[in-house]
C-alpha cells in the first residue's frame, strides 16, 4: 500500500489467534480514525505452550508480513510473544514496536496499595517472568505472585464466559493466589478480559483487575501523539484482517471479542510468512529493514 502521509499509514497488530482482538477493540474505541491491519496466526495457535525459539520464529514471520503492508506502528498483542520476542522484533525493524506487558505492569505498580501484585497468564508468559521483572523494575519493593491459567483460553474460545464450569475452573486456579493477600491482579493474557466478571467474583471487590488491553490502547495513543503520527479525523479508515487458518471460525469467535461482525478477512499461507522472514534476513544482510 502507498500513503502520501506517514500518519495515514495503518497500525499493524499480530497475535497468535483471536485474543489480540481485545487490544484491537480498545484501540478502535480510543482511536476511531486509525486504520488497522490485524494478523492472527490461527494455524499455529497457541503460542503459550511453545518454546521461546519457536515463538520468536513465528513472531518474526508475522512482523515481516505486517511491515511489508506499510504500517507505521507494530503492536505485539500476544503476551507470550511480547514476553520472549519484543527486543528481537524491535532490533529487526525501524518502525516503533510495542508489546503489551510494560503498560499492564506499569498500571499494576501504580494501582497496588499494599505492594502485592498477582499476575495470571499462559504457561509461557508466566515461565518467562516478564511481568514480574517489569513490575519490579518500575517499583523494586513490590512482591509479585505469578500463576498460569491455561484452561481460560479454550473456555473463552468456546464461548463459556459466564457459567458454573468457568467459575469452578477460576476458583481452582485463583483460590491459592487469593490467599497471598494481593490487592491487584494483572490479566496477563488477551483472552482473560472476557472473564473479568468471573475473575472479579472469585477474587472479591478488594482486588483491582488490570486489563492490559485497555492499558495498551492508552499507550498507543500517547506514542502516536508524541511522535506526530495520529491520523486526522475525517480521513478514510479501513480495517483489514489476515489469518493463517479457519477464517470462518475467526469471524465467529471474533464477534465475542469485538462485539461486532468482522469483515474483510483473508487467509494467508504459512509458507508465505516463512518467505517474508527469509526476505527480512536478506534485507538485514544488505543494510537492515
ZIUR-V228986 format. One record per backbone hydrogen bond with DSSP energy under -1.0 kcal/mol. NH is the residue of the N-H (numbers start at 1). CO is the residue of the C=O. E is the energy in kcal/mol with one decimal. If there is no record, write none. Layout:
nh,co,e
NH,CO,E
NH,CO,E
//
This chain:
nh,co,e
8,5,-1.4
9,6,-1.4
11,35,-2.5
12,73,-3.0
13,37,-2.6
14,75,-2.1
15,39,-2.1
21,18,-2.3
22,19,-2.0
24,20,-2.3
25,21,-2.7
26,22,-1.4
27,23,-2.1
28,24,-2.8
29,25,-1.9
30,26,-2.2
31,27,-3.3
34,31,-1.7
36,238,-1.9
37,11,-2.6
38,240,-2.9
39,13,-2.7
40,242,-3.0
41,15,-2.3
42,40,-2.0
44,41,-1.5
50,47,-2.0
55,51,-2.2
56,52,-2.5
57,53,-2.0
58,54,-2.5
59,55,-2.6
60,56,-2.4
61,57,-1.9
62,58,-2.6
63,59,-2.4
64,60,-2.5
65,61,-1.9
66,62,-2.0
67,63,-2.8
68,64,-1.8
69,66,-1.2
70,67,-1.7
72,10,-2.4
74,96,-2.6
75,12,-2.9
76,98,-3.4
77,14,-2.1
77,75,-1.1
82,78,-2.6
83,79,-2.4
84,80,-1.6
85,81,-2.5
89,85,-2.6
90,86,-2.5
91,87,-1.8
92,88,-1.0
93,89,-1.1
98,74,-2.9
105,101,-2.7
106,102,-2.7
107,103,-2.1
108,104,-2.1
109,105,-2.3
110,106,-1.8
111,107,-1.7
112,108,-2.2
117,143,-2.9
118,184,-3.3
119,145,-2.3
120,186,-2.2
121,147,-1.3
124,48,-1.6
126,122,-2.4
127,123,-2.6
128,124,-1.8
133,129,-2.5
134,130,-2.3
135,131,-2.9
136,132,-2.4
137,133,-1.7
138,134,-1.8
139,135,-2.7
142,139,-2.0
143,115,-3.1
145,117,-2.7
147,119,-2.5
149,121,-2.3
152,149,-1.7
155,151,-1.7
156,152,-2.2
157,153,-2.3
158,154,-1.5
159,156,-1.3
160,155,-2.4
161,159,-1.4
167,163,-1.8
168,164,-2.4
169,165,-2.2
170,166,-2.7
171,167,-2.5
172,168,-2.0
173,169,-2.3
174,170,-2.8
175,171,-1.9
178,174,-2.6
179,175,-1.3
180,177,-1.5
181,178,-1.4
183,116,-2.1
185,208,-3.2
186,118,-3.1
187,210,-2.7
188,120,-2.3
188,186,-1.4
192,189,-1.0
194,191,-1.7
195,192,-2.4
196,193,-1.4
199,195,-2.8
200,196,-3.1
201,197,-1.9
202,198,-2.2
203,199,-2.7
204,200,-2.5
207,204,-1.5
208,183,-2.6
210,185,-2.9
215,211,-1.9
216,212,-2.4
217,213,-2.0
218,214,-1.7
219,215,-2.1
220,216,-2.6
221,217,-2.0
222,218,-2.0
223,219,-2.4
224,220,-2.6
225,221,-2.1
226,222,-2.6
227,223,-1.8
228,225,-1.0
229,224,-2.4
235,232,-1.2
240,36,-2.4
241,264,-2.2
242,38,-2.8
243,266,-2.3
244,40,-1.4
250,246,-2.3
251,247,-2.3
252,248,-2.2
253,249,-3.0
254,250,-2.6
255,251,-1.1
256,253,-1.3
258,254,-3.0
259,255,-1.9
266,241,-2.3
268,243,-2.9
273,269,-1.2
274,270,-2.2
275,271,-1.9
276,272,-1.8
277,273,-1.9
278,274,-2.0
279,275,-2.5
280,276,-2.2
281,277,-2.1
282,278,-2.0
283,279,-2.3
284,280,-2.4
285,281,-1.9
287,284,-1.4
288,283,-1.6
//
